[in-house]
Amino acid sequence: MDNNAVVNELSKSMGRDAKDIAALLDGITAIMREKLSAMDSIAIPGFGTFEPIKEDERIQNDLSTGKRLLLPPEITVQFKSSALLRRKISDL
């Protein structure tokens, strides 16, 4: 499901204008980007938790050239689903 499909589904289910829903989703994603980049976890009750994980810089060998590369540190996001969501999915 892409962004337009999500906006249309939410618009129909909430009886709101699609532009309002798109603006709301843009605001939510901006806040999530800001908080996750600041290493704050985001918990959504009944859905799950988004947790940022910082990976340190590391040295890796380039298989094609054989040279050693220094990879910079990066932040990845891990999602842990809630027990309620896992139960609903397993009941399908």
N, C-alpha and C positions, 0 to 999 in steps of 0.2 A: 504494500500500500504506500503510495507516494504522498507528498505533502498536500497536493490538491485534493486527493481522495479523503484524507483525514479532515481537511477543512470542510469539505462538502458533507461528510458524515456528521461531524459535530454541528454544523449549521442546521442540518435537518433535525437532529435529535434535540437540539436546544431551542429551535425556533428563532435563531438569531441570524443576522446578516453575515454572509461569508467574509466580508471585509473586516467585521468586528472580530470574528473568530481567528482570521489570519493575523491580525494585529496582536491578539491575545497570545497566540502560539509564538509569534516572534518575540514578545516580551518574556515569555517563559523560557525560551531557549537562550535568550541573552542573559537572563539571571542565572541559569544553569551553567553557562560557559564561564561567567564571572566567578561564581562560587566554586566550581570545580577547579578552575585554574588557581584559585586561592587555597586549594587543598582542603576544602570543606565538603563533607559528605551531604548528599541530599536524599532524604527518606520520604517516600510517598506511601502513606498508609494503604494497605491492601494491594499494593503494586510491587514495591521493592525499594532498594537502596542503590544509589549511584555513589561509588566510592573512588576517589582519585588515588592513583598509586604512582609514586615517583620512582622511575628507574634511573639508576646512576649511570654516568658515562662509562663506556666499556671499550675494550679493544677487540676488534674482530678482523679476521683474515679475509681478504677479498679472494674468492676462489678462482676467479679468472686471471688475475694478475699475480697473486701470491703476496701482495703487499698488505701490511697491517694498517687498519684504519681506526681512528679514534671516533667513536660514535658519541654524539652529545647526549646529555641527560634528557629524558622526556617524561611527560605525564600521560599515563593511560588511564582509562576509566573502566572500572569493573562494575557490572550490574549483578546484584544478588536479589533474586525474586523473593517475594514474601511467601509465607506458608499458605496463605489464602489463595494467591495466584497459582501456586504449584498444585494445590488441590483442585482448583477449577479446571486447570489444563489437563490434569490426569483423569478427571471425570468425563472428558470428551470422548 
